[in-house]
Amino acid sequence: MIWNETKECMSRDEIMTLQSARLVKTVDRVYHNVPFYRKKMQALGLEVGDIRGIEDIEKLPFTTKADLRDNYPFGLFAVPQSEIVRVHASSGTTGKATVVGYTRRDLEIWSECVARAFTMAGVKRDDIIQVAYGYGLFTGGLGAHGGAEKLGATVVPMSTGNTKKLTTMMMDFGVTAIACTPSYLLHIAETLEENGDIDNIKLKCAICGAEPWTENMRLQIEDKLHINAHDIYGLSEIMGPGVACDCKYHKGLHVYEDHFLPEIVDSATGKGVAAGETGELVFTTLTKEGIPLIRYNTRDLTSIDYSPCECGRTLARISRFKGRSDDMLIIRGVNVFPSQIEAALLEMGEATPHYLMIVDRINNLDTLEVQVEVDEKFFSDQIKELEQLTKKIASVIQQAIGLAVKVKLVEPKTLERSMGKAVHVIDKRKLV
């Protein structure tokens, strides 16, 4: 049984004692093996012995996504390259990916965390689970895959992109669980409804993540498919999916505190806030070998609850996210920054830096339209040139963000100007 009560039902004192011991080891590891952290600590006048437990966590410096980009690709690794058995990466704002590395032990712990999350969602050894996250540099597909295998379930590595084939296999293989984005699962549900196949599936639960969604959306998924849907959270910088997951009571996502130390800090001051108050979610990895991170600020806005859950687990719970404190968008599981679009357009002579991103959800799938101002000469009966430029800009943007977009060219001064901060994003998604 993957749900180990010695890990998930410890007392708060036992959890804090374990975290303190592991934090001391992590600080020692990064100080002696990662020059970036050694310099940061020395600049603050900190020595390894100054950190005796989690009560000293606020003495340590924060880590940001910019730090990962500045140390691209392997500057934050804490082990020799020969010990890294896998790398993953996610998009960055400047075109450089944020790269993470895993030792063999890291992968074992990752698989254990995902297996524990799947167990929380009701998946067992005799289940057949369809993994419909993307495989590759994105952590979703392989992360879910490893966890399902650790649990002993039968894995169908479906990935994304062919809904007809997915639903056919779901019925033919007798799939009982699925891991995918919530918006894609709604699309799958509608496809099954249109084909009259809702009653021909054996699905009983779903583990959804990689994008924000609401309680109403969860209820809608459960109603359409007659299943239990669970929220799983993770990010490549910390590990991947499996950092936290919600149980059957859906009163927050249980954080695997034996591996990840969560903090909630004030966006303005960086100081910790009280339990129940909203702030930025910060993580320190406690067992990672490849790229241990100290106080990594996710910029996700949430609150934390340390009280025991009805399910019996004593792990801290984070609430559903209330947004982000930066301008990052999550579209179909891909991190997209407006600055990526701007940088791509500025490299082109034909386009101006005046643009507008319109994010929508059509047929339960996220879409992105980018409106771009171009010189008026392209609108003077030069339809062929206009079409060619549209395709060119769409290609440049796709290369920059790793996501196909619809481009609409507009005449100069069409887009609204602002006296303050320019508005570059309209997010029309209704997560209900």
Buried (B, 14 or more C-beta within 10 A) or exposed (E): EBBEEEBBBBEEEBBBBBBBEBBBEBBEBBBEBBEBBBEBBEEEEBEBEEBEEBEBBEEBBBBBBEBBBEBBBBBBBBBEEEBBEBBBBBBBBBBBBBBBBBBEBBBEBBBBBBBBBBBBBBBBEEBBBBBBBBBEBBBBBBBBBBBBBBBEBBBBBBBBEEBEEBBEBBBEBEBBBBBBBBBBBBBBBBBBEEEEBBEEBEBBBBBBBBBBBBEEBBEBBBEBBEBBBBBBBBBBBBBBBBBBBBBBEBBBBBBBBBBBBBBBBEBEEBEBBEEEEBBBBBBBBBBBBBBBBBBBBBBBBBBBBEEBBEBEBBBBBBBBBEEBBBBBBBBBBBBBBBBBBBBBBEEBEBBBEBBBBBBBBEEBBBBBBBBBBBBEEBBEEEEEBBEEBBEBBBBBBBEBBBBEBEBBBBEEEEBEEEEEEBEBBEBEBEBE
